Amino acid sequence: MKSLAQVVFSSFGSSVGKKLLVALTGLALLLFLAGHLAGNLLIYRGPEELNSYAHELHTALHGSLVWIARLGLLAAFVVHVALTISLARDNRAARPHAYAKPATVQASIASRTMILSGLVILSFVVYHILHFTVHVADPSYDALVFDLHGHKVPDVYSKVVKGFSSVPISAFYILSMALLCTHLSHGFASVFQTLGLRSARTSGLLKLLGGLYALVIFVGNVSIPLSVLGGFIKPIAH
Ligand code: HEM
């Protein structure tokens, strides 16, 4: 008789198990995006609010919380991408001859471009981390500090204002957000379908909620570069 561990591992190697893991990791990434947006929007409350939030995140649990979140996020991202590629390969192997007629007439643009928009998101995230976390794109960010009630903390507010003052960088972010959101609008409904929560009755509602969720993430995120370029979010006056 198979042990529980064997059953779990063999089911994750099956197509159903892989789909389930893609859905669960997708759900974790959807939740991260909502949390990240909520944090980013603190920029509208001013430098002190955003910088003190970033400082708290980086110092919680003696600095280990941020590493736990990073490792969890990285694991979710790697599993999501690797299993999506593996499922696409399995599908191709099971269908050696291409369909005579394209089978995508009914499929939305978002669903047909999931792999492409996913690859753009991957490149965006690599650039974004090099830009705002590692500061490779502009090492002068290392020197940006903020006086938070007598403590010198990293000045995330000025980093964002400086970054988005560049029109090409803002344009790249806005374009990436548009592709990210086409991916989300389809991914949202797919997660619920895989989890068995989509029926003929809820399908329309889930599609609507997926579209709304993607729209909130898009509008919230692109409002930041647009507000910097439009002068609504201003550099700190020294
Ligand atoms: C305009 C939209 C966005 C803004 C303004 C923004 C802002 C930032 C900033 C300022 C940081 C560095 C925080 C710090 O230094 O403490 C950061 C980190 C990060 N962001 Fe974003 N972000 C945006 C969109 C996104 C999106 C769409 C994703 C995912 C698809 C994302 C994923 C990440 C990740 C993974 C990190 C790295 C966290 C770390 O390891 O420290 N961000 N973001």
Residues whose N, C-alpha, C, O or C-beta is under 5 A from the ligand:
A	BS01	HEM	N40 A54 R70 F132 T133 V156 N221 I224
